[in-house]
Each structure stands twice: as structure tokens, then as C-alpha cells.
Amino acid sequence: MQRGDIFRYFRLSDSNGTDVPEPFRETELWSKDGRRLTLWLHPGRQKTGVNLNLDLGPVLLPGRSYTLEISGQWKSQAGNSLGKDILKNFRTHSAERAKLNPAKWKINATRDAVLIQFDKPLDWALLQTQVAIHLADGRPITGSIETLREETACRFVPRQPLAAGRYEAVIGWELEDLAGNNLQRPFEVDLTKIKHTNRALPARLSFTVD
């Protein structure tokens, strides 16, 4: 799709058809192949006590229905418009305000694949870069990551079958859920009341291949 000044093609409205004001951080977050665009809800609207949050309120409220509308006038790189408006209806639930807890995840491993099951959906793009499999001595295993079940699980497929032995799933601290909570801290946090560490470390989950 064409880039630049794209946010005029997006509209977010509530169940009454009323526009949600200034819902997005107007930064274009495209995938490398240009086929995926991430719409970033404005963090200044989401964080409690920040100016935009106080002035306009949060973008989304819990237990409400919303519609994301994409204008049919938006054109592809080839100059062809979508032709009709695209509507996506969704409903919100209560806010997620806890950092990720890998202790709640489950790992099932065979010589052909390692399946990691999460306790909630995680960010699709970050799953591609923040999950790795290592030997017990720290050497990485070459392979690929597939996301499953609407990002509630991922599967690591090694380039070569795994030998029997001990392994670790190494999870980068930057991995987030859909609310922006990561391994180090939740998105909604008072930075004046937390202890800062010099270095954020990945989580390491041990497992065995028979």
C-alpha cells in the first residue's frame, strides 16, 4: 500500500458511531516487505496521568465495542484503490497490567520441533526476533519460528533434527503482549517507584529432548 500521510485513511469509532479523537501515534510502522502495517495506539493516551490521557482520556475503554474503518480510497503502490471501505469490529476487555510471566508457559519438545504455549497472545512481530533455542552450553540452534493459534503459541523448527539432551528456550526481555507489557516490567508503571537494573536479561526456560 502507498505510504506517507496514511492516517487520513483510518477511522476508529465507538458503538455509537462517534469518532475516537487522535487514537494513533502517527508513526508508520511497516514490515520490511511492506505487507504489514502496525497501528500504534497513542501511548500518551494510554498511560495514566500523562497529559494526553488527562485531556482526552484513554483511546479504548474496557468492555466496549469499537470499529476500525479503512477507507476504500487508500491506494496500493501500483495506484489501485481498495475500492470499498473495510470494517473491523472488536470488543475490549479489562486492561492487562502485569509483566509477562514465562513460568506460566508450557514447552513440548521433540527432535523435529519445540512448541511453546503462552498464557495469552503475544506480539507477532517480536516473536520472530525474541525467541531462540540454545544448547545447554549456550550455543544457539539454527531454525525458524512459526506463530500459532492467534499468537498464543509458537513453534521453533530446527534446521537439523535435535539430538537428545538438555536445551533452553531463550526469551528476549523485549517480547511483549498486546498491551505492551514485557518481561522486565508492565507498560503501565510509575517509573519513580521501581528499582532500575543496569541490564535487562532474557528469560531462560530449560527443557529436555528425549
N, C-alpha and C positions, 0 to 999 in steps of 0.2 A: 504494500500500500504506500501511497505518497506520504512523505514526511514533511515536517515543518507546519506550524500553525494547525495542528491536528485536533486540538481540544474543542474547537468550534463544532466538530462533528459528533461530540459526545454529550449526552444529557442524562443526568441522574435525577429521578423524581420519586416522591413518596407515593403511598397508596391513594392519596387524593389527587395525584397528578401535579403536585406542587414541586417546582424545581428545588433541589438541594443546592444552596449557594456555594460557589467556589469549592467543590468537593475534591478536586485533584491538585496535587503538586505538578505543575505544568512542566515536567521534565520527561522527555521522550525516552523510554526505556525499551529499546528494541533488541531482539536476539541478533546474533551475528548474521544469520541467514535472512533477516528481515521479515520473518513469517510470524513472529510472536511479539506483541506489544503488551507491556505491563502497565496498567493504570494504577498509579500510586496515590492512594487516599492521602490527603494533605496531613502530614504528621503534626503540624501546628494546630490542626482541628481536633486531632485525636488525643493529644496529651493533656491531661487535666491540669488546669491552672495556667496554660500558655495563652498568650494574648488572643490568638485567633479562636481558641477554644472558649475563652470567656466572652468574646464578642459575637461569635456566630454559633457556638455550640459544636458538638461532635458531628461529623459527617453522617454517621449512622447511629441509630438508637436501637437498643435491644428489643426483640420481639416485634419488629416492624417489617412491613413488606415494601420493597423498592423495585424500580425498573431502571435498567441501564438501556439507553437508546443510542444506537449508532446510526447516523444519518446515511441514507441511501445515496447522498451526493458525494460521499468520500470516494476518491478515485484510486485505482491501482497505479503502480509505476508505469503501466502501459497506457494510462489515461482512461481506463474503463471504470465507470462508477458502479457502486454496488447495486444501484437500480431501485432498491426498496429499503426502507428503514428496518433495522434488526433490533428486536426487543429481547432482553434477557431479564426475566423476573426472578427475584430471590428474596429470602426472608432471613433476618438476622436472629442470633441468639445472644445470650449473655456474653459479656466481654471475657476474653482469655487473658489473664493477667499473671500467669505463672511461667517461669522459665522452663525450658524443656527438661524432661527427666528421663534419660536413657534407661534408668533402672526399670522402667515400665515397658520397655521394648522386648521383643522376643526374637531370637535368632534360630533359624533352622538351616543347617548346612549339609550339603552333600559334596561329592567331588566335582560335580558339574555346576553348582550354583550355591550362593549364600542368600537366603531370604531374611530380610529384616522387617519385622512388623512393628509399626509405631502405634501409639495410643491415640493419635489424632492426625489429620492431614498436615503435611509439611510442604514447604515451598518447593515447587517442581524444579526451578532453575538451580537453586542451591543444592538440591540433592545430586545434581550432576557433578558438582565440584567438591562437596564437603563430606563425601562418604568414600572411604578407601578400605581395602583389606590388606593386612600385613601378616607376615610370618611372625611367630612369637619373638624372634630376634630383631624385629623392626623392619625387615626388608619388605618393600611393597610388592604386591601381586598385580600383574598386568591384567586388565579386564575391562568390562563395560558395565554401566549402571542402567537398569531399566526401572521406571516407576510403575507401580501397580495400584489398583483399587482406589483410584482418585487420590493418589499420593499418601495413602495410609500404609504403604509398604514399598520397599524397593528390593530389587534382586541384582546381585553382583554376579556376573558371568565371567569366569576366568578365561584367559586366552588358552591356557592349558589346564586339564583337569587337576584339581588339588590333590596333593598327596595326603595320606593320613597324618594327623598331628594337630598341634595347637596353633590357633590363629587369633588375630584381633581385628575387630571392626573399629576403625579409627574415624571418629566423627568430629569434623571441624567445628569449633565453637560458634562460628558464624551461621550455622544452619538454623533456620527459623521456621516457626509455624506460620499460619496465615495471618496472625495478628502481630507479627514482628518480634515475638519472644524468641530468644536464642538460648544457647547452653550457658552463657555467662550470667544473663540477667533478663528479666521481663522487659517488654517495651515500655510499660507504664511503671516508672520508678523515680523516686526522689534521689537525684544524684548527690545531694548534700548529706544523705543518711546512709549511704552504702560504703563499704570498705573497698577501696580500689586496689587491684593487684597489678603488679608490674607486667605480667604476661598472662594472657588467656590461653589455657591449654585445651587440647582436644580431649574428648571422652574416648576411653578405650574399653571395648567390650570383648572379653575373651570367649572363645568357643572352640569346639573340637570337631574335626572331621575324622570319621572312623574309616 
